[in-house]
Amino acid sequence: MSSATSSETYLHSHAITHTWTVHNCGRLRLRSKVSLCSALFPAQWDEPRFQLWLTTDVDYYGYESASVFVETKSLLQGSFSLALRDPTGRDIAQTSCNTKAAARITCEKKALLGGGGAANTSNDAVLASAACGTEDNDRFSLIILFKFEYMTDRSGGPDEPPGSPLLGLLPGILDSASFGDVEIRVGQRSLRAHSDLLGRLSPVFAAMLSGETREATGRVIVIEDLSYEAVRQLVEYLYAGTLSGLVHGAADLYAAADKYGVSQVKQACARQLSNALTPDNALRVFELAVRHSDRDLSRDSARFI
């Protein structure tokens, strides 16, 4: 007797604004090549969690630098982007990273303490020269704009924050004639959505639904080259921020996301396709990646051919 199990893969997207204040910064002038302080965030969730580190270093020429690291403390598949701002709202630095690595932003010590100065050049970070300190040179505050995506299945994975209440309602409301202000026709089937939200999801939808286009005046979008299931998944992502069915529908959804410029969904599908590569499916995935100009997925799939 044999048994079979199946699972679905889900993409979760979240954004956090976190203010991190570090006190007693005078220690930065006295110590080097050490970790001075750290903090976990977000504090209200068990998982996923991320560790903030503040470290200092002095190179051979006496150049003093300070680094802020962000490290994933959970076993996640995904990526995150990080932006730092000073208390006045000025951008300091931005970077992005895979969840399996640590993001690093390095700047001159006096910039971190509010004295200005240029940022240090590094291969693994995107740096800026703005000062990120406060007028009080014994402390500094960073406003961290943190966006992250991770993939789980229903049977396990990290605990997630409360999802959108729309998630359970979507199967019914997307089919309701009274929902939204635009109809999306895919073959013989259709669903409803809001044009403003479609425009925010996709620059292609935004162009179609503006001006005097046929779609804008008729409030109907006709799609002939994609599956209904893939289009519906895109619309569900718009409302709920969560994707389901990536195990079996990743290729179709990948093509739909690329056509309509929804990069988050395309990247999630590419990760799923890459993780599921075998010698049997590698050629199909390679052809799909080439067709959509995806160098990373092309490289990954070519290794199995």
N, C-alpha and C positions, 0 to 999 in steps of 0.2 A: 504494500500500500504506500502510496506516495502522497505527499501534500505539497501544496504550492501556496506561496504568500506573495502578496503584491503591496506596493506602497506608492504613494503619490508624493511628489516633491513640491514644496511651497516656497515662494519667495516672499520675504517680509521686508518692508522698507520703513525706516523710522528716522526721525530727526530729533536732535536734542540741542538745546542751548544750555551750556554749563559754564558758570562763572567760578574760576579757581583762583583763590587768593592765597598767596604764600607770604608768610610773615618772617621776620628776622633775616632779611636778605643780606645783612651785613656779613654773614658767614660766607657769602660768595666771594668776598675779597680775601678770605683767609685760607680757603681750602680749594683743592683742585683734584680732578680725576676721581670724583666721588659722587655718589647719589645723595643729594641733600634732603630731598623730601619726596613724598609720593602721595597719591590719593586714588581711590577707586570711584568710578562713576559709571552709570547713574546709580545712586545709592538705593533707589526704591525698587530695583529689580534684582532678583537673585542671579539671573543670567539673561542675556549676555552682559558681561561686565568688561570694563576697560580700565587699564592702569595708567595713570599719569606719573611721569617721572621728571624731576628736574635734576640735571647733572651739570658739572662744570669740567673744564679741561684747560690745560696750558700746553701749547705745542713747543717745539724745539726753539722757536724764535721768541718765545715769551708771549705769544698771542693768546689772550684769555677769551674763552668762549663759554657760552651757556647753552644747553640743549634741553628742549622739551620733547620727551618721548611719549607716544601713546601705544600701548601694547594690548592686544586682545587676550583676555583671560579665559575665554571659552573656546571650545572646539567648534568652530563655525566654518562653513563654506560661504565665501562672499567677499565683500570689499567694503571699504569705508573711505570717506573723504573728510578732511579736517581743515577748518579755517580758524585762524586766531585773530582776535581783534583786541585793541586796547580799550580801557574803560571809556574813552571818548567815542568809540565806534570805528576808529581807523583800522583798516586791514593791516595785519602784520605779515601773515604768511598763509599759504594754502598748500596742501599736499593730498595725495590719495595713495592708498595702499591696499594690498591683499590682507585679509584678516589673519593670515598665517604669519605675517611679518609685523614689524613695528614701524610706525611712522616717526620720523625724526625731523625736527626743525631746530636749526642752530643759528645763533646770532651772537654778536659781540656782547660781552658782559655788561658794558655800560649802556648798551641799548636795552637790555633786559631790565636794568635798574632805573631807566628813565633818563639816561644821559645822552641818548641819541647814538649815532654811529651806524656804520654799514653792517649789513648781514654777512655772515661767513658763507663762502661758496661750498656746496656739498653735492655729491652726485645723487644722494638718495632723498633729497628734499627740495621743495620749491620755497625759496627764501625771499624775504623782503627786508627793506632797510628801515622801516618805521620803528620808532621807539615803542616799547610795550610796557613801560613802567608807569608809576604814578608819581605825584610830587613828593610823596613820602618815600625816601630812598631805602627805607627799612622793610618795605613790602611791595609787592606788585600784584596786579590782578589781570587775568587773561579771560576773555570771553571766548569760549570754545563753541563753534558752530559745527556740530558733529552729525553727519548723515551716514547711516550704515545699512547694508543689506545683508541678509543671511538666508540660507536655505535649510529647511528641515522637512521631516515627514510627519504625518499625523501621530505616529506611534511613539515618537520620542523626540530628542533634540532639546535645545534650550527652552526654558520657560520664556514666553513672550509677553509683552505688555498687552493690555486689553485691546482687542482688535476693533475694527469699525463695526458698529451695530448694523450697518447696511449689509454686511456679509451674508447673513442668513436670509435677508429679504430679496437679494438680487435675483434669484431664479424666477421670482414672480414679477417684480416691478419692471425688469427690462423688457418683458413681453407685453406690458400693459399699454394700451393705446393712449392712455392719459398721461403717461410718464414722458418727461423730456419734451424737447421742441424740434427734434430731428429724427428721421427714420433712417436706419442703416439696412439696406437690402443686400443680402448675400444669397445668390441663387433664388430659390423659392421661399426663403425664410427671411425674417427681418427682426430687428430689435430696436429699442428706443434709447435715446441718450440726450444729454444737454449739450448744445453746441458750444457754450462757453467752456465747459469742462473738456470737451473733445479738443478744443483749441489749445488748452493748457497741456494736455497730454501729448499732443502731436503737432509739430509745425506744419505738417502736410494737411492735417484736418483744419488747422487754423487758416491756411491759404484757401482751401476749398470752400470754407464757410464765411468768407469775407468778400466784400465788394459785390459785384453783379454776376457772380458765377452761377451756373445752373444749380449747384448744390445749395448755395446761399438763398436763392430766390424760391426754389422748390422745396427746401428743407428735407431733401432726400439724397442720401449718399448711396450710390450703386457700386458694389464691389463684385467683380466677376472672376478674379484670379486667385482668390484665397478661400479657405474653408470657413464655413460658418463658425465652427468651434474655435478656430484661432482668433477670428474677429471678436467673438464674444468674450474670450479670455482677455483681450486687450481692453475692452470696455469695462469688464469687471475689475481689472487692475486700476483703472481710472477712479473707480468709486471706492474700492476697498483697500487698495495698496497691497494686495496679496494675490499670488498666482497659484493655481492648482493644475494638476494634470501634466506636469512637465516631463514625467517619465515617458509617456507614450506620445505626447503631442508637441515635443520640443522643436522638431524640425519645421512644422507648419507655423507654429507661433514665432519662431525665429525669423522666418520669411516675412510674416506680417509685421513684426516689430521693425524690421529693417525698412520695409516699404514706407511705413508711416513715421519713421524717425523716433521711435520710442527706445532710446538707448539702454535704459535700465532693464527692460524686458529682453532685449536682444542679448545683452551680456549674460543675463541669468540663463537663457536658453543655450547660449554658447558654452557656459560652464557645465550644464547638464549634458550636452552632447559630447563634450570633451571627457567628462567623467565616465560616460557609458561607451566609450570607443572600444571596438573589438576588431579583429582582422576581417570579420564578416561585414561590418557596417562602415568600415573606415573609408572606402572609396565613395560611398554615397555622401558621407559627411564632408569629405574633401571637396567633392563637386559642389555641394551646397555652399561651403565656405568660399570657394573661388568665385562662385556666382554672386556672392554678396560681399566680395572684397574684404574678407576677414583673414588677415595674415596669421593671427595667433591660432585660430581654429584650423586653418590650412596646415600650419606647421605641426600641430598636435596630431591631426588625422594622418598626415603623411608618414608618420613614424610607424603606423600599423599596416601600411600598404607594402 
